[in-house]
């Protein structure tokens, strides 16, 4: 049961009261686990297996009523909005257009007097948060265009260009950092509630990351890219009983010799981070550690 599928009057399931009701239901039913899909932010296509970051949380899951309880929103800020959703479906287009203005209003109030642990959160997660916040700010600046189409100084992470962009985009960078703080505050409160009810959270991580992500932009050395930062080959699978023509996923493939040289540092950090978020970790398509299908790019 993914968070998105929970009942909600605000377009998509969130980490609010309905999530706690579901935990109560699991406990009353004699269950001991709640398995979710990846909780990372979705990119084009709205799939949790194609995310802008393997470490960040999905802003859509932030509960608006809880933001109101924190004094960051008034009910009038969100209760009359038409999310254009049906009981059995989420309208991601409407969410993209209407959710972020509300979150910006909340973060403006949040950043006027941030709690003491906000700075601590930013410092403890600096290994991914700084790159992610800058990446999202630059995507906003470029109208959502993927990073491979940015001008070369930003695409190639020129030191001076990044310093200038960080200064110019300071306000938007803080917005994305504040959104992540609010997400993980609500996430860990929900996880604690579940654990207190003897419900373990089973998390799900895709084995691959999206090409258009902070992960690939900030760490191109981890992937099979050529000198122009274009993928050499991408992920998918051959024809089988499930799909007569096979599947083209399009994710960049890992440069495994480099990972081996570094003692698989990135993977170790990723798994360790997941064990902060979840009680049990499921790796989607884990067989890719042993063998994988490579499709020439393009």
N, C-alpha and C positions, 0 to 999 in steps of 0.2 A: 504494500500500500504506500504509494509515493505521497509526499506532502501535497503535491499539486492536486491529487484526487480527493482530498478531504472536502467536506461540505464547507461552503463559504459564500457570504453575500458580496464578497469583494473580488470576484473574478477568478480566483484560484485559491486552493487550500494554503493555509499558513501555519505558523508555529504557535497559534493561539489556542483558544478554548476547545476547538474541535479536535485538535491534535491530542489534547489531554483527555477528551472524551474517548478517543480511539484507544489511548493507553488503558483507560479504565475498562473499556470493552475487552481488550486483550487479556487483562488480568482476570476479569470475571469469567472469561471463556476458558481459563486454564492454560493460556498461552504463556510462553516465556521469551519470545523474540518478536521484534518488529523489523522487517527488512524493507529498505527503501532503495530507490534508484539514486544515482549520484545527486548530491545537493548543490553542485557547482552551478554558476550562472550559465544559462543557455545562450548560444549564438544564433546565427541565421539557421532556420529550420526548427529551432526550439527543442532540439534533442539534448537531453542531459549527457549524452555521449559525445557531443560536440560543444565544448565549453571554451569560454575566453580564459579560463584558468582552472588548473587542476586543484588549486588550493583554496580559492575564494568560495564564498557562499552566494546563493541565488537571491538577489534583492527582492524578488517577487514573493518569497516565502516569509518576509518580515511582516509580522502581524500589526495591522494599523491600529487596532484597539489597544494593543499594548503600548504603542507609541503615544497614544492619547493618555494612557495611565502615567506615562513618564512626563507628561506635560509638553510633549513635542508636537502634538497635533490637537486641534479641536475636532469634535465629531463632524462639524459642518465642512471640514476640509475634505472629507471623503465619503460621507454617508449618502449623498445624493448622486454620486457619479454612476453613470451607466457603463458597466464593464463589458456589455455586449456579449456576455457568455450565456451558455445554456446549462441546465443542470448536469448534463453528461459531457460537457466539453469546455475547454479553456480557450478564450480568444486572445492569443498571444500578441496579435497586432494591437488590440485595444490596450492590453497591459503595457506594452512598450510606449504607447503614446500618452497614457494617463497615469501610470504608476510613478514614473520618475519625477514629475512635477511635485507630487505629494511628498516623496522622499526628500526632494531638495528642500521643501519647506520645513520638514522635520529636522534635517541636518543643519539648516541655518540656525534654528533655535538651539539645537544640540551644541553647535560649535561656539555659540555666544558664551556658554559656560560649561565646557566639557568636564566630565567627571575625572577624578584623579587617575583612574586606571585606563583612560583613553591613551595617554602617552605610553604607558606600560604596554598596552596591547600593540601599539604601532611598533615599539622597539622589539618586542618578543617575536613579532611576525614580519620583521623587516626583510627577512630573506626572500619573501615572495610578495609582501604587501606593497612595498615601494615600487617595484616594477609593474605590478598589476594596476595600481592607482594611476601611474604615469601612462601606462598603455591605454587604459580606458579614457583618460583625459585626452590623449592624442587621437584616439578613435573618434571621440566627440568632435574634436577640432577638424578632423578630416571627413566629417559626415558619415562615419561608420565604415569607411573604406578599410580593407584589410591592410595590415602593416607592410606587406610585400609591395604595395603600390605607393607607399609614402616616398618622399624625396630621399635620396641616398643618405644624407647625414643622419636622419632619424631612423631610416630603415636599417642602416648599418651601425646604429648606436654610437655615433661620433660623440666623444666626451663633451666637447664644447656645445654641440647641438642639444644634448641631453640636459646640460646645465641650464641653458637658456630656456628650454621648454619647461623644465621643472620650476623655474622662477616665474615664467609667464602663466603657467597653468596651475599655480599654487592653490587657488581657490577651488578649482575643480578636483585637484588631487585630494584635497582634504575632504571634499564631498564623498569620493569613492572610499577613502579610508574610514570615514564616519559610518557609511553604509555597512561596511564589513564589520565594524565594531558592533553595530546594532544587530546585525544578523547573528553573529556568534554569541552575543549576550543572550538572545532569545533561544539559540540552539542549545547552549549548555544548560539553560534553565529547563528546557524541554527534556533533554537527556537525563538530567538529574531527577526530574519527575518520574520518568520511565524507570530508571534504575531503582528508585525508592519503591516502585510497584513490582520490583523483581522482573522487569522487562529489559532484555538486552537489545541494543540497537545494532542491526547488521547493516553496515555501510557497503556501498558498491562503488568501485573505482574502475573506470575504463583503462584497459592496458595502454591505449594510445591517447595522445592529446590532439587537439585540433590544430590544423596548420595556422589558422588565424587566432592565435592565443598569445598571452603574455609569456607562456612557457617557452614557445619556440622563438619569439622575438628576443627574449632576454637570454636564452641559452641555446643559440643555434648550433653550437658545437656538439650538442647531444644527439643531433639528428642527421640523417643522410641528405645533406644539402650540398649543392655545388658552390663554386666561388661567388655566384650571384645570389646566394641564399634561396635558390630554387630547389625544390625536392628532386632528388634523383629518381626515386621510386616512392610509391605510396601504398597504403594498406588496403586489403580487401580479402576476398576468399574465392576459390575456384567454383565452378558449377558443381552442384550436389543435389541431393533429394529435396532440399529446402528451396533452392533457387537454380533454375535451369540454366541461367546465364551467368551465375556467380554474382558477387557483390563488389562494387567499388566504393570503399569507405572514404578514401582520399586523405587519410591521416598520414603525416610524415612517419617514416620508419626510424627506429633508433639506430644510432651508430654504435653498435654493441662493442667493438674493440675499444672505443673511447671510454665507455662505461666501465669496462673491465680494468682499464688503466687507472681509473679513479676509485677503484674498489666499489663500484656501483653506488657512489655517494648520493647521487640524485635520487635513485630508487630507495635507498635506505632512509633518506630524509622523508621521502613521500610516504612510505609505509609507516614510519614512526609518527608522522603527523596524523595519518589516518587513525592510529590507535589513540590519539588524543580526542578524536571526534566520535569514534565508534567503539563498541565493545568487541565486535567481530568484523573482519574485513573480507569482502568478496572481491576478487579481481576478475573483471569481465574479460573473457578470452585469454585466460592465463596461459594457455598452451603457446601463446606467442613468445614466451620466454624460451621455448625449446625450438620451435620451427615457426616460420611465418611466410605468408604469401606476399611477394613483391610485384607490384604492377608499375611498369614504366610511367613516369609522370606525363600526363597529357594523352 
